[in-house]
Amino acid sequence: MDRHLIPSDGGPLVFVEDLSAPLLAPEDHHHLARVRRTRDGDPMVLGDGAGSWVRARMRGDTPEVVEEPVVAERSVPAVAVGFGLSKGAKPEWCVQKLTELGVDRIVPFAAGRSVVRWDASRSESATARLAKVAREAAMQSRSPWVPVVEAVTDWTDVAGREGACRAERGGAPPSLSHPLVLVGPEGGWTEEESRAPIPEVSLGQSVLRAETAAITAGVVLTALRAGLVRPGS
């Protein structure tokens, strides 16, 4: 068994707060009962979203643990993607797909040319929504971990972080030595952002949409980490 993964033969994966005394959230109970048609005695997998999971069965309205918990091995190094705020449902789509890929941390930020601006109240509600999207995507993709979805920050913060690099055509090949890839918004980088003294990495020769670039960054980072591609190849 690959100890990085939750096996696919154990029934639906549901995250709970406490594996030793599991209680289903109302929305998860509704999904299991009405969508998955889970019945008494059916198998399921319970996870805590932090790497631990256990096989269980439904007993009435409450899961019953049937085996000892397993602690999955975390892939290293941790990889992250930051993306400039964009319009509509694109941030949710990015979070969903980055979660499916196995990115560990997702950092939305306000770039100079971001069309969208979130005030404090909208930022709080949007962050909660993105965290919910990540949780649902982790369950769907059977990931032992729910990624950290940060509250929206600014360019100065993300550009100053250790391991950060900026996605730019003509840059160097991506590398795990810079495991935080920053992707600009629809309008691209401002002159000030382009002058930031951080490495530039290329995501290909084409001009990508902002959301495509974010997903491409996640694909490349997780593929490098998994050994599916070699640096510079």
C-alpha positions as CSV (number, residue, x, y, z in Angstrom):
1,M,0.0,0.0,0.0
2,D,1.2,3.5,-0.9
3,R,1.3,5.2,2.5
4,H,1.0,8.6,0.8
5,L,-2.6,7.7,-0.3
6,I,-5.9,6.6,1.0
7,P,-7.0,3.4,-0.8
8,S,-10.0,3.6,-3.1
9,D,-11.6,0.3,-2.0
10,G,-12.9,1.4,1.4
11,G,-16.0,3.4,0.5
12,P,-16.4,7.2,0.6
13,L,-13.9,9.3,2.4
14,V,-15.3,11.8,5.0
15,F,-13.3,14.1,7.3
16,V,-14.2,14.3,11.0
17,E,-12.8,16.3,13.9
18,D,-11.9,13.3,16.1
19,L,-11.1,9.9,14.7
20,S,-11.5,8.3,18.1
21,A,-15.1,9.6,18.5
22,P,-16.2,10.4,15.0
23,L,-19.2,12.6,14.3
24,L,-20.4,13.5,10.9
25,A,-21.1,17.1,9.9
26,P,-24.7,17.6,8.9
27,E,-23.8,18.3,5.2
28,D,-21.6,15.2,5.1
29,H,-24.4,13.1,6.6
30,H,-26.8,14.4,4.0
31,H,-24.4,13.7,1.2
32,L,-23.8,10.1,2.3
33,A,-27.5,9.4,2.9
34,R,-29.0,11.2,-0.1
35,V,-26.3,11.2,-2.7
36,R,-24.1,8.2,-2.0
37,R,-27.0,6.2,-0.7
38,T,-24.9,4.9,2.2
39,R,-26.7,2.3,4.3
40,D,-26.2,0.7,7.7
41,G,-23.1,-1.5,7.6
42,D,-21.6,0.1,4.5
43,P,-17.9,0.7,4.5
44,M,-16.3,4.2,4.6
45,V,-13.0,5.8,5.4
46,L,-12.7,8.6,8.0
47,G,-9.9,11.1,7.9
48,D,-8.8,14.0,10.0
49,G,-7.5,16.1,7.1
50,A,-4.1,16.1,8.8
51,G,-2.7,12.8,7.5
52,S,-4.5,10.2,9.7
53,W,-7.3,8.0,8.4
54,V,-9.2,4.8,9.5
55,R,-11.6,2.3,8.0
56,A,-15.1,2.4,9.4
57,R,-18.7,1.4,8.8
58,M,-22.0,3.2,9.2
59,R,-23.9,2.2,12.3
60,G,-27.2,4.1,12.2
61,D,-26.3,7.7,11.9
62,T,-22.8,7.4,13.4
63,P,-19.7,5.8,11.9
64,E,-18.1,2.9,13.7
65,V,-14.3,2.5,13.5
66,V,-13.3,-1.0,12.6
67,E,-9.5,-0.9,12.3
68,E,-6.6,1.0,13.8
69,P,-5.8,4.4,12.4
70,V,-3.1,4.8,9.7
71,V,-0.8,7.8,9.5
72,A,0.1,8.6,5.9
73,E,3.6,9.6,5.0
74,R,3.7,13.2,3.9
75,S,5.5,14.0,0.6
76,V,8.4,16.4,0.9
77,P,9.2,19.2,0.4
78,A,5.9,21.0,0.9
79,V,4.9,22.9,-2.2
80,A,2.7,25.9,-2.6
81,V,1.1,28.1,-5.3
82,G,0.1,31.7,-4.9
83,F,-2.2,33.3,-7.4
84,G,-3.4,36.8,-8.0
85,L,-7.0,37.4,-7.3
86,S,-9.2,37.0,-10.4
87,K,-12.9,37.3,-11.3
88,G,-15.9,35.1,-10.7
89,A,-15.4,31.4,-9.7
90,K,-11.8,31.2,-10.9
91,P,-10.3,31.3,-7.3
92,E,-12.6,28.4,-6.3
93,W,-11.7,26.4,-9.4
94,C,-7.9,27.0,-8.7
95,V,-8.3,25.8,-5.1
96,Q,-10.2,22.7,-6.2
97,K,-7.7,21.6,-8.8
98,L,-4.6,22.5,-6.7
99,T,-6.1,20.4,-3.9
100,E,-6.6,17.5,-6.2
101,L,-3.0,17.7,-7.4
102,G,-1.7,17.6,-3.8
103,V,-0.4,21.1,-3.3
104,D,0.1,21.7,0.4
105,R,-0.5,25.5,0.6
106,I,-2.6,27.8,-1.5
107,V,-2.0,31.6,-1.2
108,P,-4.4,34.0,-2.9
109,F,-2.9,37.5,-3.1
110,A,-3.9,41.0,-4.3
111,A,-1.6,41.8,-7.2
112,G,-1.3,45.3,-8.7
113,R,-3.5,44.4,-11.7
114,S,-6.0,42.3,-9.9
115,V,-9.4,43.3,-11.1
116,V,-11.0,41.9,-7.9
117,R,-10.5,43.6,-4.5
118,W,-11.7,41.9,-1.3
119,D,-12.4,44.1,1.7
120,A,-12.1,42.6,5.2
121,S,-15.6,41.2,5.4
122,R,-15.5,39.7,1.9
123,S,-12.0,38.3,2.5
124,E,-13.2,36.5,5.5
125,S,-16.2,34.9,3.8
126,A,-14.3,34.1,0.6
127,T,-11.5,32.4,2.6
128,A,-14.1,30.3,4.4
129,R,-15.6,29.4,1.1
130,L,-12.2,28.5,-0.4
131,A,-11.4,26.3,2.6
132,K,-14.7,24.5,2.1
133,V,-13.8,23.9,-1.5
134,A,-10.4,22.5,-0.5
135,R,-12.0,20.2,2.0
136,E,-14.5,18.8,-0.5
137,A,-11.8,18.4,-3.1
138,A,-9.6,16.5,-0.7
139,M,-12.4,14.1,0.1
140,Q,-13.2,13.6,-3.6
141,S,-9.6,13.0,-4.5
142,R,-9.0,10.8,-1.4
143,S,-6.2,12.9,-0.1
144,P,-5.1,12.4,3.6
145,W,-4.5,16.1,3.9
146,V,-6.6,19.2,3.4
147,P,-4.2,22.0,2.1
148,V,-3.8,25.2,4.0
149,V,-5.8,27.9,2.2
150,E,-4.5,31.2,3.5
151,A,-6.4,34.4,3.8
152,V,-5.8,36.8,1.0
153,T,-2.5,38.7,1.4
154,D,-0.5,41.2,-0.7
155,W,2.4,41.0,-3.2
156,T,5.0,42.3,-0.7
157,D,4.2,39.5,1.7
158,V,4.3,36.6,-0.8
159,A,7.3,37.9,-2.7
160,G,9.3,38.1,0.5
161,R,8.7,34.5,1.5
162,E,11.5,32.0,1.5
163,G,11.5,29.8,-1.6
164,A,9.2,32.1,-3.6
165,C,9.6,32.5,-7.4
166,R,7.6,34.4,-10.0
167,A,6.1,32.7,-13.1
168,E,7.3,34.5,-16.2
169,R,7.8,33.5,-19.8
170,G,11.5,33.0,-20.5
171,G,12.3,32.1,-16.9
172,A,14.3,29.1,-15.7
173,P,12.8,25.6,-15.4
174,P,10.8,25.2,-12.2
175,S,12.7,23.6,-9.3
176,L,11.9,22.3,-5.8
177,S,14.5,24.7,-4.5
178,H,11.8,27.3,-5.0
179,P,8.7,25.5,-4.0
180,L,6.4,28.5,-3.9
181,V,5.4,29.6,-7.4
182,L,3.6,32.9,-7.7
183,V,1.2,33.4,-10.6
184,G,-0.1,36.9,-11.7
185,P,-3.6,37.9,-12.4
186,E,-5.3,38.3,-15.8
187,G,-3.5,41.6,-16.5
188,G,-0.1,40.3,-15.8
189,W,2.6,41.7,-13.5
190,T,3.1,45.4,-12.9
191,E,6.5,46.9,-13.5
192,E,7.2,47.0,-9.8
193,E,6.3,43.3,-9.4
194,S,8.4,42.4,-12.3
195,R,11.4,44.1,-10.7
196,A,11.1,42.1,-7.4
197,P,14.4,40.4,-6.7
198,I,13.1,36.8,-6.8
199,P,13.8,34.0,-9.3
200,E,11.7,33.7,-12.5
201,V,10.4,30.3,-13.6
202,S,8.8,29.4,-16.9
203,L,5.5,27.5,-17.2
204,G,5.9,27.0,-21.0
205,Q,6.1,29.1,-24.1
206,S,2.4,29.9,-24.4
207,V,0.7,32.8,-22.8
208,L,-1.6,31.1,-20.3
209,R,-4.7,32.3,-18.7
210,A,-4.2,33.1,-15.0
211,E,-6.1,30.1,-13.7
212,T,-4.3,27.8,-16.2
213,A,-0.9,29.1,-15.1
214,A,-1.8,28.4,-11.4
215,I,-2.8,24.8,-12.2
216,T,0.3,24.3,-14.4
217,A,2.4,25.4,-11.5
218,G,0.8,22.9,-9.3
219,V,1.2,20.1,-11.8
220,V,4.9,20.8,-12.3
221,L,5.7,21.1,-8.6
222,T,3.9,17.9,-7.6
223,A,5.3,16.0,-10.6
224,L,8.8,17.1,-9.6
225,R,8.3,16.0,-6.0
226,A,6.9,12.7,-7.1
227,G,9.8,12.0,-9.4
228,L,7.6,11.9,-12.4
229,V,9.7,14.5,-14.2
230,R,13.3,15.4,-13.6
231,P,14.5,19.0,-12.9
232,G,15.5,20.7,-16.2
233,S,13.9,18.0,-18.3
